[in-house]
Amino acid sequence: MVEAQEAHAVQIGGAVAASAPPPLPAGWSGAAMAVHAVRRMPAPMLVTLQPAGRSPIVIDMRAYVYAWDEPLDALPVDPEHVQIGTRAIRDAEPVFAGEDYVEHAPVIAGVALEPLLWLIGTRAFDGGRASWLRSGDRYRLYRWPDFSQLPMSDEQRRAVKASAGAFMGIEKLAQKAKVELETAQRVINALSLMGLLRRHAAAGAAPEVPPPPPREAPLVP
């Protein structure tokens, strides 16, 4: 299973040794943290997310597509847990070729990843700030998403459009879009997960440290 983003250290006989990191949060929060970490890795990765009681969702981060044998509107809103697996994509491996790939043609092409990331991002963290975002930072949309593909409410649409106007904190965005603070935060979480935001760090904020990559692990049935 993919585990936490930050390593912890313990003092042993005067030396600092790394301890086992805590597990990722349950549900979409842990899945969002894993996908965010994988997106920042230089090597292309395949990510598998399996919500409790559902079939696995396979994400190809190189091609930025996903495959699932269920429609996107069947995605559970708040699964009890999401099993997470990752593996590196080998050179010249076709999209979703499988771990036993030799010289097979792609079995399926996959569909655009952004709608899936949007749903995961807006449903994660119980409406609070995503784990990789920092209090006081300001954000601005730098590329429009395809609104025709994203399942969103009128309030979420207003928040997305308002985020393109200037660098804003969550409170200012909520005021500008005339939405609840939680709605603005969920939108920023999702846009960040999708890689569509520019960030202006708050004055005096600690530098952002890239999380270590999630551990590769097979999907447990």
PyRosetta script that sets phi, psi and omega in degrees:
from pyrosetta import init, pose_from_sequence

init()
pose = pose_from_sequence("MVEAQEAHAVQIGGAVAASAPPPLPAGWSGAAMAVHAVRRMPAPMLVTLQPAGRSPIVIDMRAYVYAWDEPLDALPVDPEHVQIGTRAIRDAEPVFAGEDYVEHAPVIAGVALEPLLWLIGTRAFDGGRASWLRSGDRYRLYRWPDFSQLPMSDEQRRAVKASAGAFMGIEKLAQKAKVELETAQRVINALSLMGLLRRHAAAGAAPEVPPPPPREAPLVP")
pose.set_psi(1, 142.6)
pose.set_omega(1, 175.1)
pose.set_phi(2, -67.3)
pose.set_psi(2, 135.3)
pose.set_omega(2, -177.3)
pose.set_phi(3, -114.5)
pose.set_psi(3, -168.0)
pose.set_omega(3, -164.1)
pose.set_phi(4, -63.8)
pose.set_psi(4, 163.8)
pose.set_omega(4, -174.2)
pose.set_phi(5, -83.4)
pose.set_psi(5, -24.7)
pose.set_omega(5, -174.6)
pose.set_phi(6, -122.3)
pose.set_psi(6, 132.0)
pose.set_omega(6, 178.8)
pose.set_phi(7, -79.8)
pose.set_psi(7, 151.6)
pose.set_omega(7, 176.9)
pose.set_phi(8, -112.1)
pose.set_psi(8, 159.8)
pose.set_omega(8, -179.0)
pose.set_phi(9, -128.2)
pose.set_psi(9, 148.2)
pose.set_omega(9, 176.9)
pose.set_phi(10, -128.2)
pose.set_psi(10, 152.2)
pose.set_omega(10, 179.1)
pose.set_phi(11, -89.7)
pose.set_psi(11, 122.5)
pose.set_omega(11, -179.9)
pose.set_phi(12, -130.8)
pose.set_psi(12, 110.0)
pose.set_omega(12, 176.9)
pose.set_phi(13, 56.0)
pose.set_psi(13, 38.9)
pose.set_omega(13, 178.8)
pose.set_phi(14, 85.7)
pose.set_psi(14, -9.2)
pose.set_omega(14, 180.0)
pose.set_phi(15, -109.8)
pose.set_psi(15, 149.5)
pose.set_omega(15, 178.4)
pose.set_phi(16, -93.7)
pose.set_psi(16, 125.4)
pose.set_omega(16, -179.7)
pose.set_phi(17, -123.1)
pose.set_psi(17, 144.2)
pose.set_omega(17, 179.8)
pose.set_phi(18, -73.1)
pose.set_psi(18, 134.6)
pose.set_omega(18, 175.5)
pose.set_phi(19, -102.3)
pose.set_psi(19, 168.2)
pose.set_omega(19, 179.1)
pose.set_phi(20, -65.8)
pose.set_psi(20, 132.5)
pose.set_omega(20, 179.9)
pose.set_phi(21, -70.9)
pose.set_psi(21, 154.4)
pose.set_omega(21, 177.9)
pose.set_phi(22, -68.9)
pose.set_psi(22, 158.0)
pose.set_omega(22, 179.7)
pose.set_phi(23, -69.5)
pose.set_psi(23, 158.0)
pose.set_omega(23, 175.7)
pose.set_phi(24, -66.3)
pose.set_psi(24, 155.2)
pose.set_omega(24, 175.2)
pose.set_phi(25, -60.7)
pose.set_psi(25, 160.2)
pose.set_omega(25, 179.9)
pose.set_phi(26, -74.4)
pose.set_psi(26, 164.6)
pose.set_omega(26, 172.1)
pose.set_phi(27, 68.5)
pose.set_psi(27, -150.7)
pose.set_omega(27, -174.8)
pose.set_phi(28, -69.9)
pose.set_psi(28, -21.0)
pose.set_omega(28, 179.3)
pose.set_phi(29, -62.9)
pose.set_psi(29, -48.3)
pose.set_omega(29, 177.8)
pose.set_phi(30, -64.1)
pose.set_psi(30, -38.7)
pose.set_omega(30, 178.8)
pose.set_phi(31, -63.6)
pose.set_psi(31, -42.7)
pose.set_omega(31, 179.1)
pose.set_phi(32, -63.2)
pose.set_psi(32, -41.2)
pose.set_omega(32, 178.8)
pose.set_phi(33, -62.8)
pose.set_psi(33, -40.9)
pose.set_omega(33, 179.5)
pose.set_phi(34, -66.2)
pose.set_psi(34, -45.8)
pose.set_omega(34, -179.9)
pose.set_phi(35, -63.4)
pose.set_psi(35, -41.3)
pose.set_omega(35, 179.4)
pose.set_phi(36, -60.9)
pose.set_psi(36, -43.3)
pose.set_omega(36, 179.0)
pose.set_phi(37, -64.1)
pose.set_psi(37, -42.6)
pose.set_omega(37, -178.6)
pose.set_phi(38, -66.8)
pose.set_psi(38, -36.6)
pose.set_omega(38, 179.8)
pose.set_phi(39, -60.2)
pose.set_psi(39, -27.0)
pose.set_omega(39, -175.7)
pose.set_phi(40, -93.8)
pose.set_psi(40, 0.4)
pose.set_omega(40, 179.0)
pose.set_phi(41, -82.3)
pose.set_psi(41, 143.7)
pose.set_omega(41, 179.9)
pose.set_phi(42, -71.1)
pose.set_psi(42, -30.6)
pose.set_omega(42, -179.1)
pose.set_phi(43, -84.8)
pose.set_psi(43, 137.9)
pose.set_omega(43, 177.8)
pose.set_phi(44, -67.3)
pose.set_psi(44, 140.1)
pose.set_omega(44, -175.0)
pose.set_phi(45, -130.4)
pose.set_psi(45, 153.7)
pose.set_omega(45, 170.9)
pose.set_phi(46, -107.0)
pose.set_psi(46, 129.0)
pose.set_omega(46, -178.8)
pose.set_phi(47, -117.3)
pose.set_psi(47, 135.2)
pose.set_omega(47, 176.7)
pose.set_phi(48, -117.3)
pose.set_psi(48, 125.7)
pose.set_omega(48, 177.5)
pose.set_phi(49, -119.4)
pose.set_psi(49, 126.0)
pose.set_omega(49, 178.3)
pose.set_phi(50, -126.8)
pose.set_psi(50, 99.6)
pose.set_omega(50, 175.8)
pose.set_phi(51, -63.0)
pose.set_psi(51, 151.3)
pose.set_omega(51, -178.5)
pose.set_phi(52, -53.9)
pose.set_psi(52, 128.2)
pose.set_omega(52, 176.3)
pose.set_phi(53, 77.7)
pose.set_psi(53, 6.1)
pose.set_omega(53, -178.4)
pose.set_phi(54, -122.6)
pose.set_psi(54, 166.6)
pose.set_omega(54, 177.0)
pose.set_phi(55, -74.4)
pose.set_psi(55, 158.9)
pose.set_omega(55, -177.2)
pose.set_phi(56, -71.6)
pose.set_psi(56, 146.0)
pose.set_omega(56, 173.0)
pose.set_phi(57, -103.4)
pose.set_psi(57, 125.7)
pose.set_omega(57, -178.4)
pose.set_phi(58, -109.4)
pose.set_psi(58, 127.6)
pose.set_omega(58, -177.1)
pose.set_phi(59, -116.2)
pose.set_psi(59, 126.1)
pose.set_omega(59, 173.7)
pose.set_phi(60, -100.1)
pose.set_psi(60, 105.0)
pose.set_omega(60, -176.4)
pose.set_phi(61, -73.6)
pose.set_psi(61, -19.1)
pose.set_omega(61, 177.4)
pose.set_phi(62, -71.6)
pose.set_psi(62, -48.0)
pose.set_omega(62, -179.2)
pose.set_phi(63, -87.5)
pose.set_psi(63, -10.4)
pose.set_omega(63, -179.9)
pose.set_phi(64, 58.6)
pose.set_psi(64, 47.9)
pose.set_omega(64, 177.7)
pose.set_phi(65, -135.2)
pose.set_psi(65, 164.8)
pose.set_omega(65, 175.6)
pose.set_phi(66, -136.2)
pose.set_psi(66, 162.8)
pose.set_omega(66, 177.1)
pose.set_phi(67, -134.0)
pose.set_psi(67, 134.9)
pose.set_omega(67, 178.4)
pose.set_phi(68, -151.6)
pose.set_psi(68, 141.1)
pose.set_omega(68, -178.2)
pose.set_phi(69, -87.7)
pose.set_psi(69, 14.8)
pose.set_omega(69, 175.2)
pose.set_phi(70, -126.2)
pose.set_psi(70, 156.0)
pose.set_omega(70, 177.2)
pose.set_phi(71, -70.9)
pose.set_psi(71, 153.6)
pose.set_omega(71, -176.2)
pose.set_phi(72, -61.9)
pose.set_psi(72, -30.3)
pose.set_omega(72, -179.9)
pose.set_phi(73, -72.1)
pose.set_psi(73, -5.1)
pose.set_omega(73, 174.9)
pose.set_phi(74, -89.8)
pose.set_psi(74, -1.8)
pose.set_omega(74, -179.2)
pose.set_phi(75, -61.6)
pose.set_psi(75, 125.2)
pose.set_omega(75, -178.4)
pose.set_phi(76, -64.1)
pose.set_psi(76, 143.4)
pose.set_omega(76, -177.5)
pose.set_phi(77, -71.8)
pose.set_psi(77, -44.2)
pose.set_omega(77, -174.7)
pose.set_phi(78, -143.4)
pose.set_psi(78, 74.2)
pose.set_omega(78, -179.1)
pose.set_phi(79, -66.6)
pose.set_psi(79, 147.8)
pose.set_omega(79, 180.0)
pose.set_phi(80, -60.7)
pose.set_psi(80, -40.5)
pose.set_omega(80, 175.0)
pose.set_phi(81, -153.1)
pose.set_psi(81, 158.9)
pose.set_omega(81, 176.9)
pose.set_phi(82, -128.8)
pose.set_psi(82, 116.5)
pose.set_omega(82, 177.0)
pose.set_phi(83, -75.8)
pose.set_psi(83, 135.0)
pose.set_omega(83, -173.8)
pose.set_phi(84, -123.8)
pose.set_psi(84, 134.7)
pose.set_omega(84, 174.9)
pose.set_phi(85, -137.3)
pose.set_psi(85, 150.2)
pose.set_omega(85, 177.7)
pose.set_phi(86, -138.6)
pose.set_psi(86, 154.0)
pose.set_omega(86, 168.5)
pose.set_phi(87, -156.2)
pose.set_psi(87, 154.6)
pose.set_omega(87, 178.4)
pose.set_phi(88, -72.7)
pose.set_psi(88, 147.0)
pose.set_omega(88, 175.2)
pose.set_phi(89, -90.8)
pose.set_psi(89, 126.3)
pose.set_omega(89, -177.0)
pose.set_phi(90, -76.6)
pose.set_psi(90, 156.6)
pose.set_omega(90, 179.6)
pose.set_phi(91, -55.7)
pose.set_psi(91, 134.8)
pose.set_omega(91, 176.4)
pose.set_phi(92, 65.9)
pose.set_psi(92, 10.3)
pose.set_omega(92, 177.9)
pose.set_phi(93, -73.0)
pose.set_psi(93, 124.2)
pose.set_omega(93, 177.8)
pose.set_phi(94, -64.2)
pose.set_psi(94, 162.6)
pose.set_omega(94, 179.6)
pose.set_phi(95, -60.4)
pose.set_psi(95, 127.6)
pose.set_omega(95, 177.1)
pose.set_phi(96, 54.4)
pose.set_psi(96, 39.5)
pose.set_omega(96, -179.5)
pose.set_phi(97, -75.0)
pose.set_psi(97, -23.2)
pose.set_omega(97, -179.7)
pose.set_phi(98, 98.5)
pose.set_psi(98, 159.9)
pose.set_omega(98, -176.0)
pose.set_phi(99, -68.2)
pose.set_psi(99, -19.3)
pose.set_omega(99, -179.6)
pose.set_phi(100, -95.5)
pose.set_psi(100, 21.6)
pose.set_omega(100, -177.9)
pose.set_phi(101, -58.2)
pose.set_psi(101, 133.1)
pose.set_omega(101, 171.5)
pose.set_phi(102, -121.6)
pose.set_psi(102, -76.1)
pose.set_omega(102, 176.8)
pose.set_phi(103, -140.9)
pose.set_psi(103, 34.1)
pose.set_omega(103, -177.6)
pose.set_phi(104, -79.2)
pose.set_psi(104, 150.8)
pose.set_omega(104, 173.4)
pose.set_phi(105, -73.7)
pose.set_psi(105, 157.6)
pose.set_omega(105, 177.7)
pose.set_phi(106, -56.7)
pose.set_psi(106, 136.9)
pose.set_omega(106, 178.8)
pose.set_phi(107, -79.5)
pose.set_psi(107, -43.2)
pose.set_omega(107, 179.1)
pose.set_phi(108, -139.8)
pose.set_psi(108, 153.7)
pose.set_omega(108, -177.3)
pose.set_phi(109, -90.0)
pose.set_psi(109, -25.3)
pose.set_omega(109, -176.3)
pose.set_phi(110, 85.0)
pose.set_psi(110, 171.2)
pose.set_omega(110, 179.2)
pose.set_phi(111, -125.4)
pose.set_psi(111, 163.3)
pose.set_omega(111, -175.1)
pose.set_phi(112, -53.3)
pose.set_psi(112, 135.5)
pose.set_omega(112, -172.7)
pose.set_phi(113, -80.0)
pose.set_psi(113, -27.9)
pose.set_omega(113, -171.2)
pose.set_phi(114, -55.5)
pose.set_psi(114, -42.6)
pose.set_omega(114, 178.6)
pose.set_phi(115, -60.0)
pose.set_psi(115, -37.4)
pose.set_omega(115, 177.9)
pose.set_phi(116, -66.2)
pose.set_psi(116, -45.7)
pose.set_omega(116, 179.6)
pose.set_phi(117, -63.6)
pose.set_psi(117, -35.0)
pose.set_omega(117, 177.1)
pose.set_phi(118, -60.4)
pose.set_psi(118, -47.3)
pose.set_omega(118, -179.2)
pose.set_phi(119, -66.4)
pose.set_psi(119, -42.2)
pose.set_omega(119, 178.5)
pose.set_phi(120, -63.2)
pose.set_psi(120, -45.8)
pose.set_omega(120, -177.3)
pose.set_phi(121, -64.4)
pose.set_psi(121, -38.9)
pose.set_omega(121, -179.5)
pose.set_phi(122, -77.3)
pose.set_psi(122, -17.1)
pose.set_omega(122, -178.9)
pose.set_phi(123, -100.1)
pose.set_psi(123, -10.4)
pose.set_omega(123, -176.4)
pose.set_phi(124, -85.2)
pose.set_psi(124, 161.7)
pose.set_omega(124, 171.1)
pose.set_phi(125, 64.6)
pose.set_psi(125, 18.2)
pose.set_omega(125, 175.5)
pose.set_phi(126, 52.2)
pose.set_psi(126, 32.9)
pose.set_omega(126, 179.1)
pose.set_phi(127, 83.0)
pose.set_psi(127, -1.2)
pose.set_omega(127, 176.7)
pose.set_phi(128, -88.9)
pose.set_psi(128, -178.2)
pose.set_omega(128, -177.6)
pose.set_phi(129, -70.2)
pose.set_psi(129, 135.1)
pose.set_omega(129, 176.5)
pose.set_phi(130, -59.0)
pose.set_psi(130, 148.4)
pose.set_omega(130, -172.5)
pose.set_phi(131, -60.7)
pose.set_psi(131, -27.7)
pose.set_omega(131, -177.0)
pose.set_phi(132, -90.9)
pose.set_psi(132, -5.5)
pose.set_omega(132, 177.1)
pose.set_phi(133, -91.7)
pose.set_psi(133, 152.4)
pose.set_omega(133, -175.5)
pose.set_phi(134, -119.6)
pose.set_psi(134, 142.3)
pose.set_omega(134, -179.8)
pose.set_phi(135, -59.2)
pose.set_psi(135, 134.6)
pose.set_omega(135, 176.9)
pose.set_phi(136, 92.8)
pose.set_psi(136, -18.2)
pose.set_omega(136, 178.1)
pose.set_phi(137, -68.4)
pose.set_psi(137, 153.4)
pose.set_omega(137, 177.7)
pose.set_phi(138, -115.5)
pose.set_psi(138, 151.2)
pose.set_omega(138, -173.1)
pose.set_phi(139, -134.2)
pose.set_psi(139, 152.5)
pose.set_omega(139, 177.1)
pose.set_phi(140, -145.3)
pose.set_psi(140, 134.4)
pose.set_omega(140, 177.2)
pose.set_phi(141, -67.2)
pose.set_psi(141, 133.1)
pose.set_omega(141, 178.8)
pose.set_phi(142, -114.0)
pose.set_psi(142, -11.0)
pose.set_omega(142, 175.5)
pose.set_phi(143, -146.2)
pose.set_psi(143, 131.8)
pose.set_omega(143, 179.4)
pose.set_phi(144, -68.4)
pose.set_psi(144, 134.8)
pose.set_omega(144, 169.7)
pose.set_phi(145, -75.3)
pose.set_psi(145, 169.1)
pose.set_omega(145, 175.2)
pose.set_phi(146, -83.7)
pose.set_psi(146, 99.3)
pose.set_omega(146, -176.0)
pose.set_phi(147, -60.9)
pose.set_psi(147, -26.9)
pose.set_omega(147, -178.5)
pose.set_phi(148, -68.6)
pose.set_psi(148, -19.6)
pose.set_omega(148, -178.1)
pose.set_phi(149, -98.7)
pose.set_psi(149, -21.2)
pose.set_omega(149, -172.9)
pose.set_phi(150, -90.9)
pose.set_psi(150, 123.5)
pose.set_omega(150, 174.9)
pose.set_phi(151, -75.7)
pose.set_psi(151, 105.1)
pose.set_omega(151, -175.7)
pose.set_phi(152, -142.3)
pose.set_psi(152, 157.4)
pose.set_omega(152, 176.8)
pose.set_phi(153, -83.8)
pose.set_psi(153, 168.3)
pose.set_omega(153, 176.4)
pose.set_phi(154, -60.8)
pose.set_psi(154, -38.4)
pose.set_omega(154, 180.0)
pose.set_phi(155, -65.1)
pose.set_psi(155, -43.1)
pose.set_omega(155, 178.6)
pose.set_phi(156, -64.3)
pose.set_psi(156, -39.8)
pose.set_omega(156, 178.2)
pose.set_phi(157, -60.7)
pose.set_psi(157, -42.7)
pose.set_omega(157, 178.4)
pose.set_phi(158, -61.9)
pose.set_psi(158, -40.5)
pose.set_omega(158, -179.6)
pose.set_phi(159, -66.3)
pose.set_psi(159, -40.6)
pose.set_omega(159, 177.7)
pose.set_phi(160, -61.4)
pose.set_psi(160, -47.7)
pose.set_omega(160, -178.5)
pose.set_phi(161, -64.3)
pose.set_psi(161, -39.8)
pose.set_omega(161, 179.5)
pose.set_phi(162, -65.7)
pose.set_psi(162, -31.9)
pose.set_omega(162, -177.3)
pose.set_phi(163, -67.3)
pose.set_psi(163, -13.8)
pose.set_omega(163, 179.2)
pose.set_phi(164, -84.0)
pose.set_psi(164, -11.3)
pose.set_omega(164, -172.3)
pose.set_phi(165, -76.1)
pose.set_psi(165, -36.7)
pose.set_omega(165, -175.9)
pose.set_phi(166, -171.3)
pose.set_psi(166, 167.8)
pose.set_omega(166, 172.2)
pose.set_phi(167, -68.3)
pose.set_psi(167, 125.6)
pose.set_omega(167, -178.0)
pose.set_phi(168, -141.3)
pose.set_psi(168, 147.9)
pose.set_omega(168, 168.4)
pose.set_phi(169, -78.5)
pose.set_psi(169, 174.3)
pose.set_omega(169, -176.6)
pose.set_phi(170, -62.8)
pose.set_psi(170, -42.7)
pose.set_omega(170, -178.4)
pose.set_phi(171, -62.9)
pose.set_psi(171, -44.5)
pose.set_omega(171, -179.7)
pose.set_phi(172, -65.6)
pose.set_psi(172, -38.9)
pose.set_omega(172, 178.8)
pose.set_phi(173, -62.8)
pose.set_psi(173, -43.8)
pose.set_omega(173, 179.5)
pose.set_phi(174, -60.5)
pose.set_psi(174, -41.7)
pose.set_omega(174, 178.3)
pose.set_phi(175, -65.4)
pose.set_psi(175, -44.9)
pose.set_omega(175, -177.3)
pose.set_phi(176, -63.3)
pose.set_psi(176, -41.2)
pose.set_omega(176, -177.6)
pose.set_phi(177, -86.9)
pose.set_psi(177, -8.4)
pose.set_omega(177, -177.1)
pose.set_phi(178, 58.6)
pose.set_psi(178, 52.1)
pose.set_omega(178, 178.5)
pose.set_phi(179, -131.0)
pose.set_psi(179, 166.4)
pose.set_omega(179, 175.8)
pose.set_phi(180, -66.3)
pose.set_psi(180, 152.3)
pose.set_omega(180, 179.9)
pose.set_phi(181, -57.2)
pose.set_psi(181, -40.9)
pose.set_omega(181, -179.7)
pose.set_phi(182, -62.7)
pose.set_psi(182, -39.9)
pose.set_omega(182, 178.2)
pose.set_phi(183, -61.7)
pose.set_psi(183, -45.0)
pose.set_omega(183, 179.0)
pose.set_phi(184, -61.3)
pose.set_psi(184, -41.5)
pose.set_omega(184, -179.4)
pose.set_phi(185, -66.0)
pose.set_psi(185, -42.2)
pose.set_omega(185, 178.8)
pose.set_phi(186, -62.2)
pose.set_psi(186, -39.4)
pose.set_omega(186, 179.2)
pose.set_phi(187, -64.8)
pose.set_psi(187, -45.3)
pose.set_omega(187, 179.2)
pose.set_phi(188, -64.7)
pose.set_psi(188, -39.8)
pose.set_omega(188, 176.0)
pose.set_phi(189, -56.0)
pose.set_psi(189, -47.5)
pose.set_omega(189, -176.2)
pose.set_phi(190, -68.6)
pose.set_psi(190, -45.4)
pose.set_omega(190, -179.8)
pose.set_phi(191, -63.1)
pose.set_psi(191, -35.8)
pose.set_omega(191, 176.5)
pose.set_phi(192, -66.2)
pose.set_psi(192, -44.4)
pose.set_omega(192, 178.5)
pose.set_phi(193, -61.1)
pose.set_psi(193, -33.5)
pose.set_omega(193, 179.3)
pose.set_phi(194, -79.1)
pose.set_psi(194, -8.9)
pose.set_omega(194, 179.5)
pose.set_phi(195, 76.9)
pose.set_psi(195, 30.7)
pose.set_omega(195, -174.1)
pose.set_phi(196, -107.3)
pose.set_psi(196, 8.3)
pose.set_omega(196, -175.9)
pose.set_phi(197, -115.1)
pose.set_psi(197, 147.6)
pose.set_omega(197, 164.0)
pose.set_phi(198, -101.3)
pose.set_psi(198, 148.1)
pose.set_omega(198, -175.1)
pose.set_phi(199, -120.2)
pose.set_psi(199, 137.9)
pose.set_omega(199, 172.5)
pose.set_phi(200, -115.4)
pose.set_psi(200, 112.3)
pose.set_omega(200, -173.8)
pose.set_phi(201, -67.6)
pose.set_psi(201, 143.2)
pose.set_omega(201, 176.2)
pose.set_phi(202, -66.0)
pose.set_psi(202, 147.9)
pose.set_omega(202, 179.2)
pose.set_phi(203, -60.1)
pose.set_psi(203, 131.7)
pose.set_omega(203, 178.0)
pose.set_phi(204, 77.2)
pose.set_psi(204, 5.7)
pose.set_omega(204, -179.2)
pose.set_phi(205, -72.4)
pose.set_psi(205, 148.4)
pose.set_omega(205, 176.0)
pose.set_phi(206, -65.8)
pose.set_psi(206, 145.6)
pose.set_omega(206, 179.7)
pose.set_phi(207, -61.8)
pose.set_psi(207, 145.5)
pose.set_omega(207, 179.4)
pose.set_phi(208, -74.5)
pose.set_psi(208, 127.8)
pose.set_omega(208, -179.3)
pose.set_phi(209, -105.2)
pose.set_psi(209, 123.3)
pose.set_omega(209, 179.0)
pose.set_phi(210, -60.2)
pose.set_psi(210, 135.9)
pose.set_omega(210, 178.9)
pose.set_phi(211, -70.2)
pose.set_psi(211, 149.1)
pose.set_omega(211, 173.9)
pose.set_phi(212, -63.8)
pose.set_psi(212, 152.3)
pose.set_omega(212, -178.4)
pose.set_phi(213, -64.4)
pose.set_psi(213, 147.9)
pose.set_omega(213, 176.2)
pose.set_phi(214, -65.5)
pose.set_psi(214, 150.5)
pose.set_omega(214, -180.0)
pose.set_phi(215, -72.6)
pose.set_psi(215, 135.8)
pose.set_omega(215, 177.0)
pose.set_phi(216, -69.9)
pose.set_psi(216, 134.6)
pose.set_omega(216, 179.9)
pose.set_phi(217, -154.3)
pose.set_psi(217, 143.3)
pose.set_omega(217, 177.4)
pose.set_phi(218, -72.7)
pose.set_psi(218, 155.5)
pose.set_omega(218, 175.4)
pose.set_phi(219, -70.1)
pose.set_psi(219, 127.3)
pose.set_omega(219, -179.8)
pose.set_phi(220, -88.1)
pose.set_psi(220, 126.3)
pose.set_omega(220, -179.3)
pose.set_phi(221, -60.6)
pose.dump_pdb("model.pdb")
